[in-house]
Amino acid sequence: MKLIVQIPCYNEELTLPKTIGAIPAAISGIDRIEILIIDDGSSDQTLAVARALGVHHIVRNKRNQGLARSFRNGLEACLELGADIIVNTDGDNQYDGRDIPKLVRPILDGEADIVIGDRETDKIAHFSAAKKFLQWFGSGVVRKLAGIWVPDTVSGFRAFSREAAIRLNVVSSFSYTIETVIQAGKRHLAVTSVSVRTNPKTRDSRLFKNIRHFVQCSLGTMVRMYAMYQPLWVFFMIGTLLTVLGLLPVLRFFYYYMSGVGDGHIQSLIFGAVFLMMGFIAYLIGLVADLIGFNRQLLEMTLERVRRMELAAGRRTEACHGRSHPSAAPLAPPGASDQRPERSATAHPLAPDPRGGRA
């Protein structure tokens, strides 16, 4: 049973040592623990620090791609490296790595596919009242959309089983947290939550400029993901709203018309007819989107099958050539990791590496 802890990093040279230092060296039920760093185009010494700390694997984005894409690149790398469980944590040392055993336990016990760490945000001192309210309200909305109970839906401290990592598809460019929760709910993955500890704040978030920006991006992600999985319901509601708005002026016109004073109210009839047409078009869009949704399901099934075939083919190739997996090297002493292969996020998962093994 292999656990890989992936850490997306963007200019985290100061906090990375503490983050890695808190990761436990042994966990009951886990045979091997490895660390993977996703360097998201850092301009500081993050990469050099990671090498000096002797991390097992490094994924490098040549330029900054954002948290969601870095998370996706990390998942793909972990799957290629044979991870049975993947834990994601932040490079700013926000989460206490000593809670990783608690985080992976439901997966080891076969009770969950995804485990999300609950920071219990109402108890975090440096969170303002407004931020605590938004966390509570936003998590409630996401729970409703996903149909699963997760107290802290935007927590980045979470564990994934291999099966869950294969089935999830991150398409957002902002953040993976909300998207993966909604996907998990719609794809019937078992999701649970455990309380975790947090460390004192080290810096402001780089993910969003301010609370308004965070709300806008999160709301867009919620609408986009829910519409992707429930298009008929979304456009039915939109069409119904437009239809009601169209019926009101039309009924007003007929009221005056039946009263013998319909002259001068033709504007109401025109206004209502426009909204009724818009409502009818929304219904048609909903039907078309629902049919497209079936194609999306087929594409997801195909992508999942291709992903499994690629991973199986990679393992067979290594077995035939008698090579150990690139992840087989133990955690090296400081400075020794310079000899380990790094992979670019743009490399094909099965592309040959001139130094042997896969890129």
DAURWO-V831213 format. One record per residue. N is the residue number from 0. RES is the residue in three letters. SS is DSSP state (H for helix, E for strand, - for the rest). PHI is phi in whole degrees, 0 to 359 (999 if undefined). PSI is psi in whole degrees, -180 to 180 (* if undefined). Layout:
# DAURWO-V831213
n:N res:RES ss:SS phi:PHI psi:PSI
n:N res:RES ss:SS phi:PHI psi:PSI
This chain:
# DAURWO-V831213
n:0 res:MET ss:- phi:999 psi:114
n:1 res:LYS ss:E phi:253 psi:131
n:2 res:LEU ss:E phi:248 psi:129
n:3 res:ILE ss:E phi:243 psi:126
n:4 res:VAL ss:E phi:263 psi:114
n:5 res:GLN ss:E phi:260 psi:140
n:6 res:ILE ss:E phi:229 psi:101
n:7 res:PRO ss:E phi:293 psi:132
n:8 res:CYS ss:E phi:227 psi:136
n:9 res:TYR ss:- phi:222 psi:103
n:10 res:ASN ss:- phi:57 psi:60
n:11 res:GLU ss:- phi:243 psi:33
n:12 res:GLU ss:- phi:298 psi:-29
n:13 res:LEU ss:- phi:279 psi:-36
n:14 res:THR ss:- phi:261 psi:-16
n:15 res:LEU ss:H phi:300 psi:-42
n:16 res:PRO ss:H phi:302 psi:-42
n:17 res:LYS ss:H phi:293 psi:-40
n:18 res:THR ss:H phi:299 psi:-47
n:19 res:ILE ss:H phi:290 psi:-37
n:20 res:GLY ss:H phi:296 psi:-25
n:21 res:ALA ss:- phi:274 psi:-10
n:22 res:ILE ss:- phi:287 psi:126
n:23 res:PRO ss:- phi:295 psi:148
n:24 res:ALA ss:- phi:277 psi:-20
n:25 res:ALA ss:- phi:211 psi:143
n:26 res:ILE ss:- phi:223 psi:134
n:27 res:SER ss:- phi:300 psi:127
n:28 res:GLY ss:- phi:95 psi:-10
n:29 res:ILE ss:- phi:251 psi:127
n:30 res:ASP ss:- phi:275 psi:-29
n:31 res:ARG ss:E phi:212 psi:135
n:32 res:ILE ss:E phi:240 psi:126
n:33 res:GLU ss:E phi:231 psi:160
n:34 res:ILE ss:E phi:238 psi:133
n:35 res:LEU ss:E phi:236 psi:128
n:36 res:ILE ss:E phi:255 psi:131
n:37 res:ILE ss:E phi:255 psi:104
n:38 res:ASP ss:E phi:274 psi:108
n:39 res:ASP ss:E phi:271 psi:61
n:40 res:GLY ss:- phi:66 psi:38
n:41 res:SER ss:- phi:296 psi:145
n:42 res:SER ss:- phi:257 psi:-2
n:43 res:ASP ss:- phi:258 psi:-154
n:44 res:GLN ss:- phi:263 psi:26
n:45 res:THR ss:H phi:304 psi:-46
n:46 res:LEU ss:H phi:296 psi:-43
n:47 res:ALA ss:H phi:295 psi:-39
n:48 res:VAL ss:H phi:296 psi:-43
n:49 res:ALA ss:H phi:299 psi:-42
n:50 res:ARG ss:H phi:295 psi:-43
n:51 res:ALA ss:H phi:296 psi:-31
n:52 res:LEU ss:- phi:281 psi:-8
n:53 res:GLY ss:- phi:74 psi:36
n:54 res:VAL ss:- phi:296 psi:154
n:55 res:HIS ss:- phi:286 psi:-40
n:56 res:HIS ss:E phi:220 psi:147
n:57 res:ILE ss:E phi:227 psi:127
n:58 res:VAL ss:E phi:252 psi:127
n:59 res:ARG ss:E phi:246 psi:126
n:60 res:ASN ss:E phi:268 psi:125
n:61 res:LYS ss:- phi:296 psi:-27
n:62 res:ARG ss:- phi:220 psi:162
n:63 res:ASN ss:- phi:296 psi:124
n:64 res:GLN ss:- phi:247 psi:-10
n:65 res:GLY ss:- phi:98 psi:163
n:66 res:LEU ss:H phi:295 psi:-45
n:67 res:ALA ss:H phi:298 psi:-45
n:68 res:ARG ss:H phi:292 psi:-38
n:69 res:SER ss:H phi:296 psi:-41
n:70 res:PHE ss:H phi:299 psi:-45
n:71 res:ARG ss:H phi:297 psi:-43
n:72 res:ASN ss:H phi:299 psi:-38
n:73 res:GLY ss:H phi:295 psi:-45
n:74 res:LEU ss:H phi:302 psi:-45
n:75 res:GLU ss:H phi:298 psi:-43
n:76 res:ALA ss:H phi:296 psi:-42
n:77 res:CYS ss:H phi:297 psi:-40
n:78 res:LEU ss:H phi:296 psi:-43
n:79 res:GLU ss:H phi:298 psi:-32
n:80 res:LEU ss:- phi:275 psi:4
n:81 res:GLY ss:- phi:84 psi:25
n:82 res:ALA ss:- phi:291 psi:135
n:83 res:ASP ss:- phi:269 psi:-31
n:84 res:ILE ss:E phi:224 psi:138
n:85 res:ILE ss:E phi:239 psi:126
n:86 res:VAL ss:E phi:250 psi:131
n:87 res:ASN ss:E phi:252 psi:130
n:88 res:THR ss:E phi:222 psi:166
n:89 res:ASP ss:E phi:268 psi:149
n:90 res:GLY ss:- phi:283 psi:-8
n:91 res:ASP ss:- phi:272 psi:9
n:92 res:ASN ss:- phi:63 psi:31
n:93 res:GLN ss:- phi:292 psi:-38
n:94 res:TYR ss:E phi:259 psi:149
n:95 res:ASP ss:- phi:274 psi:111
n:96 res:GLY ss:H phi:298 psi:-19
n:97 res:ARG ss:H phi:293 psi:-12
n:98 res:ASP ss:H phi:269 psi:5
n:99 res:ILE ss:H phi:300 psi:-42
n:100 res:PRO ss:H phi:303 psi:-39
n:101 res:LYS ss:H phi:293 psi:-35
n:102 res:LEU ss:H phi:291 psi:-38
n:103 res:VAL ss:H phi:271 psi:-12
n:104 res:ARG ss:H phi:303 psi:-46
n:105 res:PRO ss:H phi:300 psi:-31
n:106 res:ILE ss:H phi:287 psi:-43
n:107 res:LEU ss:H phi:299 psi:-35
n:108 res:ASP ss:- phi:278 psi:-1
n:109 res:GLY ss:- phi:73 psi:22
n:110 res:GLU ss:- phi:263 psi:-16
n:111 res:ALA ss:- phi:209 psi:155
n:112 res:ASP ss:- phi:264 psi:-32
n:113 res:ILE ss:E phi:226 psi:135
n:114 res:VAL ss:E phi:236 psi:126
n:115 res:ILE ss:E phi:248 psi:130
n:116 res:GLY ss:E phi:286 psi:126
n:117 res:ASP ss:E phi:269 psi:112
n:118 res:ARG ss:- phi:284 psi:-9
n:119 res:GLU ss:- phi:52 psi:63
n:120 res:THR ss:H phi:301 psi:-24
n:121 res:ASP ss:H phi:292 psi:-13
n:122 res:LYS ss:H phi:256 psi:-2
n:123 res:ILE ss:- phi:279 psi:121
n:124 res:ALA ss:- phi:294 psi:-40
n:125 res:HIS ss:- phi:278 psi:1
n:126 res:PHE ss:- phi:276 psi:128
n:127 res:SER ss:- phi:288 psi:166
n:128 res:ALA ss:H phi:299 psi:-39
n:129 res:ALA ss:H phi:296 psi:-42
n:130 res:LYS ss:H phi:292 psi:-38
n:131 res:LYS ss:H phi:296 psi:-40
n:132 res:PHE ss:H phi:294 psi:-44
n:133 res:LEU ss:H phi:296 psi:-39
n:134 res:GLN ss:H phi:298 psi:-45
n:135 res:TRP ss:H phi:293 psi:-47
n:136 res:PHE ss:H phi:292 psi:-46
n:137 res:GLY ss:H phi:297 psi:-42
n:138 res:SER ss:H phi:297 psi:-36
n:139 res:GLY ss:H phi:296 psi:-41
n:140 res:VAL ss:H phi:295 psi:-45
n:141 res:VAL ss:H phi:296 psi:-40
n:142 res:ARG ss:H phi:300 psi:-41
n:143 res:LYS ss:H phi:294 psi:-43
n:144 res:LEU ss:H phi:291 psi:-39
n:145 res:ALA ss:H phi:277 psi:-27
n:146 res:GLY ss:- phi:78 psi:22
n:147 res:ILE ss:- phi:226 psi:158
n:148 res:TRP ss:- phi:264 psi:110
n:149 res:VAL ss:- phi:224 psi:113
n:150 res:PRO ss:- phi:296 psi:-37
n:151 res:ASP ss:- phi:234 psi:86
n:152 res:THR ss:- phi:286 psi:-18
n:153 res:VAL ss:- phi:257 psi:11
n:154 res:SER ss:- phi:291 psi:132
n:155 res:GLY ss:- phi:269 psi:-1
n:156 res:PHE ss:- phi:269 psi:98
n:157 res:ARG ss:E phi:210 psi:158
n:158 res:ALA ss:E phi:239 psi:143
n:159 res:PHE ss:E phi:233 psi:137
n:160 res:SER ss:E phi:285 psi:163
n:161 res:ARG ss:H phi:300 psi:-40
n:162 res:GLU ss:H phi:299 psi:-44
n:163 res:ALA ss:H phi:295 psi:-41
n:164 res:ALA ss:H phi:296 psi:-35
n:165 res:ILE ss:H phi:290 psi:-36
n:166 res:ARG ss:H phi:275 psi:-20
n:167 res:LEU ss:- phi:277 psi:143
n:168 res:ASN ss:- phi:229 psi:110
n:169 res:VAL ss:- phi:271 psi:118
n:170 res:VAL ss:- phi:245 psi:-13
n:171 res:SER ss:- phi:288 psi:152
n:172 res:SER ss:- phi:257 psi:-4
n:173 res:PHE ss:- phi:264 psi:-69
n:174 res:SER ss:- phi:211 psi:150
n:175 res:TYR ss:- phi:270 psi:-14
n:176 res:THR ss:H phi:296 psi:-55
n:177 res:ILE ss:H phi:292 psi:-42
n:178 res:GLU ss:H phi:300 psi:-46
n:179 res:THR ss:H phi:291 psi:-31
n:180 res:VAL ss:H phi:293 psi:-46
n:181 res:ILE ss:H phi:294 psi:-43
n:182 res:GLN ss:H phi:300 psi:-44
n:183 res:ALA ss:H phi:300 psi:-42
n:184 res:GLY ss:H phi:294 psi:-44
n:185 res:LYS ss:H phi:287 psi:-24
n:186 res:ARG ss:- phi:259 psi:11
n:187 res:HIS ss:- phi:62 psi:40
n:188 res:LEU ss:- phi:274 psi:148
n:189 res:ALA ss:- phi:280 psi:118
n:190 res:VAL ss:E phi:239 psi:134
n:191 res:THR ss:E phi:223 psi:176
n:192 res:SER ss:E phi:221 psi:146
n:193 res:VAL ss:E phi:228 psi:148
n:194 res:SER ss:E phi:286 psi:137
n:195 res:VAL ss:- phi:228 psi:160
n:196 res:ARG ss:- phi:268 psi:155
n:197 res:THR ss:E phi:237 psi:157
n:198 res:ASN ss:- phi:262 psi:163
n:199 res:PRO ss:- phi:303 psi:149
n:200 res:LYS ss:- phi:297 psi:133
n:201 res:THR ss:- phi:255 psi:-27
n:202 res:ARG ss:- phi:195 psi:168
n:203 res:ASP ss:- phi:286 psi:156
n:204 res:SER ss:- phi:293 psi:139
n:205 res:ARG ss:- phi:264 psi:-4
n:206 res:LEU ss:- phi:287 psi:-35
n:207 res:PHE ss:- phi:220 psi:155
n:208 res:LYS ss:- phi:284 psi:-41
n:209 res:ASN ss:- phi:203 psi:179
n:210 res:ILE ss:H phi:298 psi:-39
n:211 res:ARG ss:H phi:299 psi:-44
n:212 res:HIS ss:H phi:297 psi:-41
n:213 res:PHE ss:H phi:297 psi:-44
n:214 res:VAL ss:H phi:296 psi:-44
n:215 res:GLN ss:H phi:299 psi:-48
n:216 res:CYS ss:H phi:293 psi:-41
n:217 res:SER ss:H phi:294 psi:-41
n:218 res:LEU ss:H phi:296 psi:-41
n:219 res:GLY ss:H phi:298 psi:-40
n:220 res:THR ss:H phi:295 psi:-43
n:221 res:MET ss:H phi:301 psi:-50
n:222 res:VAL ss:H phi:297 psi:-45
n:223 res:ARG ss:H phi:297 psi:-46
n:224 res:MET ss:H phi:290 psi:-40
n:225 res:TYR ss:H phi:293 psi:-40
n:226 res:ALA ss:H phi:294 psi:-30
n:227 res:MET ss:H phi:294 psi:-39
n:228 res:TYR ss:H phi:263 psi:-20
n:229 res:GLN ss:- phi:228 psi:57
n:230 res:PRO ss:H phi:294 psi:-39
n:231 res:LEU ss:H phi:297 psi:-44
n:232 res:TRP ss:H phi:294 psi:-42
n:233 res:VAL ss:H phi:297 psi:-50
n:234 res:PHE ss:H phi:285 psi:-24
n:235 res:PHE ss:H phi:294 psi:-42
n:236 res:MET ss:H phi:294 psi:-42
n:237 res:ILE ss:H phi:296 psi:-45
n:238 res:GLY ss:H phi:297 psi:-39
n:239 res:THR ss:H phi:295 psi:-41
n:240 res:LEU ss:H phi:298 psi:-46
n:241 res:LEU ss:H phi:295 psi:-37
n:242 res:THR ss:H phi:295 psi:-44
n:243 res:VAL ss:H phi:297 psi:-43
n:244 res:LEU ss:H phi:297 psi:-31
n:245 res:GLY ss:H phi:282 psi:-34
n:246 res:LEU ss:H phi:291 psi:-34
n:247 res:LEU ss:H phi:301 psi:-53
n:248 res:PRO ss:H phi:292 psi:-31
n:249 res:VAL ss:H phi:294 psi:-45
n:250 res:LEU ss:H phi:296 psi:-35
n:251 res:ARG ss:H phi:298 psi:-43
n:252 res:PHE ss:H phi:298 psi:-48
n:253 res:PHE ss:H phi:294 psi:-31
n:254 res:TYR ss:H phi:298 psi:-49
n:255 res:TYR ss:H phi:290 psi:-33
n:256 res:TYR ss:H phi:294 psi:-44
n:257 res:MET ss:H phi:290 psi:-21
n:258 res:SER ss:- phi:275 psi:-2
n:259 res:GLY ss:- phi:84 psi:11
n:260 res:VAL ss:- phi:233 psi:44
n:261 res:GLY ss:- phi:285 psi:-19
n:262 res:ASP ss:- phi:298 psi:136
n:263 res:GLY ss:- phi:90 psi:-2
n:264 res:HIS ss:- phi:246 psi:16
n:265 res:ILE ss:H phi:296 psi:-25
n:266 res:GLN ss:H phi:300 psi:-36
n:267 res:SER ss:H phi:296 psi:-39
n:268 res:LEU ss:H phi:294 psi:-44
n:269 res:ILE ss:H phi:294 psi:-45
n:270 res:PHE ss:H phi:300 psi:-46
n:271 res:GLY ss:H phi:293 psi:-38
n:272 res:ALA ss:H phi:296 psi:-38
n:273 res:VAL ss:H phi:298 psi:-46
n:274 res:PHE ss:H phi:291 psi:-35
n:275 res:LEU ss:H phi:296 psi:-39
n:276 res:MET ss:H phi:295 psi:-41
n:277 res:MET ss:H phi:297 psi:-39
n:278 res:GLY ss:H phi:296 psi:-42
n:279 res:PHE ss:H phi:297 psi:-42
n:280 res:ILE ss:H phi:296 psi:-39
n:281 res:ALA ss:H phi:298 psi:-40
n:282 res:TYR ss:H phi:299 psi:-43
n:283 res:LEU ss:H phi:295 psi:-41
n:284 res:ILE ss:H phi:299 psi:-39
n:285 res:GLY ss:H phi:299 psi:-42
n:286 res:LEU ss:H phi:296 psi:-46
n:287 res:VAL ss:H phi:297 psi:-44
n:288 res:ALA ss:H phi:297 psi:-35
n:289 res:ASP ss:H phi:293 psi:-39
n:290 res:LEU ss:H phi:293 psi:-39
n:291 res:ILE ss:H phi:297 psi:-33
n:292 res:GLY ss:H phi:300 psi:-34
n:293 res:PHE ss:H phi:293 psi:-38
n:294 res:ASN ss:H phi:295 psi:-37
n:295 res:ARG ss:H phi:298 psi:-41
n:296 res:GLN ss:H phi:297 psi:-41
n:297 res:LEU ss:H phi:296 psi:-40
n:298 res:LEU ss:H phi:295 psi:-40
n:299 res:GLU ss:H phi:296 psi:-41
n:300 res:MET ss:H phi:296 psi:-40
n:301 res:THR ss:H phi:294 psi:-45
n:302 res:LEU ss:H phi:299 psi:-41
n:303 res:GLU ss:H phi:297 psi:-42
n:304 res:ARG ss:H phi:294 psi:-42
n:305 res:VAL ss:H phi:296 psi:-41
n:306 res:ARG ss:H phi:297 psi:-43
n:307 res:ARG ss:H phi:296 psi:-40
n:308 res:MET ss:H phi:295 psi:-41
n:309 res:GLU ss:H phi:296 psi:-44
n:310 res:LEU ss:H phi:295 psi:-42
n:311 res:ALA ss:H phi:294 psi:-40
n:312 res:ALA ss:H phi:295 psi:-38
n:313 res:GLY ss:H phi:297 psi:-42
n:314 res:ARG ss:H phi:292 psi:-38
n:315 res:ARG ss:H phi:294 psi:-39
n:316 res:THR ss:H phi:298 psi:-43
n:317 res:GLU ss:H phi:295 psi:-40
n:318 res:ALA ss:H phi:294 psi:-40
n:319 res:CYS ss:H phi:293 psi:-36
n:320 res:HIS ss:H phi:272 psi:-3
n:321 res:GLY ss:- phi:70 psi:25
n:322 res:ARG ss:- phi:262 psi:145
n:323 res:SER ss:- phi:281 psi:158
n:324 res:HIS ss:- phi:294 psi:147
n:325 res:PRO ss:H phi:305 psi:-20
n:326 res:SER ss:H phi:273 psi:3
n:327 res:ALA ss:H phi:283 psi:-15
n:328 res:ALA ss:- phi:290 psi:138
n:329 res:PRO ss:- phi:289 psi:167
n:330 res:LEU ss:- phi:299 psi:120
n:331 res:ALA ss:- phi:276 psi:159
n:332 res:PRO ss:- phi:291 psi:162
n:333 res:PRO ss:- phi:309 psi:132
n:334 res:GLY ss:- phi:93 psi:-21
n:335 res:ALA ss:H phi:282 psi:-18
n:336 res:SER ss:H phi:289 psi:-9
n:337 res:ASP ss:H phi:298 psi:-22
n:338 res:GLN ss:H phi:273 psi:-6
n:339 res:ARG ss:- phi:275 psi:146
n:340 res:PRO ss:- phi:290 psi:140
n:341 res:GLU ss:- phi:252 psi:157
n:342 res:ARG ss:E phi:235 psi:143
n:343 res:SER ss:E phi:273 psi:146
n:344 res:ALA ss:- phi:295 psi:-16
n:345 res:THR ss:- phi:268 psi:-5
n:346 res:ALA ss:- phi:285 psi:143
n:347 res:HIS ss:- phi:291 psi:141
n:348 res:PRO ss:- phi:300 psi:-24
n:349 res:LEU ss:- phi:248 psi:13
n:350 res:ALA ss:- phi:291 psi:139
n:351 res:PRO ss:E phi:290 psi:145
n:352 res:ASP ss:- phi:255 psi:131
n:353 res:PRO ss:- phi:299 psi:-19
n:354 res:ARG ss:- phi:269 psi:3
n:355 res:GLY ss:- phi:104 psi:148
n:356 res:GLY ss:- phi:79 psi:-158
n:357 res:ARG ss:E phi:257 psi:159
n:358 res:ALA ss:- phi:292 psi:*
